[in-house]
Amino acid sequence: MTKADLVGEIARATGVDRTTTLTVIEAFMDQIKISLAKDDNVYLRGFGSFILKKRAQKTARNITQNTTLIIPEHKIPSFKPAKVFFEAVKK
């Protein structure tokens, strides 16, 4: 399902026009990005959590140039589904 499909389904289910629905979905995604950028996790009860995971520093190799480089410790965004969500999808 694409974002356009999601907007269409939510607009149809709620009776709200597509433009307003798109604006709300965009604002929702922007707020999640802003919160994660500030190191704040986002918890949505019954749905899941948008969290940051820490990746340790590691050494990588560029095999075409036969060089090594250090990839510093960094954070990556991750989604952890709630148990209710996981069970609903699992069936």
Summary of the structure (lengths in Angstrom):
residues: 91
radius of gyration: 18.8
end to end distance: 19.2
largest distance: 59.0
contacts: 187
relative contact order: 0.12
helix: 44%
strand: 32%
